[in-house]
Amino acid sequence: MNRIIFLISLFLITSCNSTQKNQLPVQQKKLQHIVLIKYKETTTPQELKAIERAAYTLKEIAGVKNLNYSENVSPEGLNKGYTHSLTMYFENEKDRDEVYLPHSIHQEFVKLFVPFTIDVLVYDYWE
């Protein structure tokens, strides 16, 4: 009888652990925020540098984690004209929706960089 209880307990513990590894609750995941940017060909290196500096000011906004602004380096040629990315993560949707998006630093950055763009693609997901 003890052996059966032990085997059932072992099965339950193993099942719970494998489920937790593969399916974390949203509260334990990070909200990844990816912005892909397609700049106009007329955008100068000096303008791109100013945009990059401004992008890093977004780190000053509470809730923004691991911000990175970078240029595409993929050799595959599948970027469809998107040359730069801005990535960061948030601990929750509230930090993104109620703190970051309406924040004056974010609004100023948008005003600065959007006139230099052809297209912007924003993609968020839970990791």
WONORDA-V447741 format. One line per field, one symbol per residue. phi: phi as a letter, one per 30 degrees, with the letter a starting at -180 (. if undefined). psi: psi as a letter, one per 40 degrees, with the letter a starting at -180 (. if undefined). burial: # if it has 24 or more other C-alpha atoms within 12 Angstrom, else .. A space follows every 50 residues. Layout:
# WONORDA-V447741
phi: ???
psi: ???
burial: ???
This chain:
# WONORDA-V447741
phi: .dddddddddddddddddddddbddedcccddbcbcbcddddddeddddd ddededdddddejdbhdbcacdbdddicdhidcbbbbabbdadddddccd eddddddddedddedcccabbcbcadc
psi: ddddddddddddddddddddddgiiddeiihhhhhhhhiidehidddddd dddddeedeehhehifhhhiihehedfeefeheiihiiiididddddedd deidddddddddddeeidihhhhiih.
burial: .............................##########........#.. ##.######.#####.####...........############.##...# #....#..##..##.##..##......
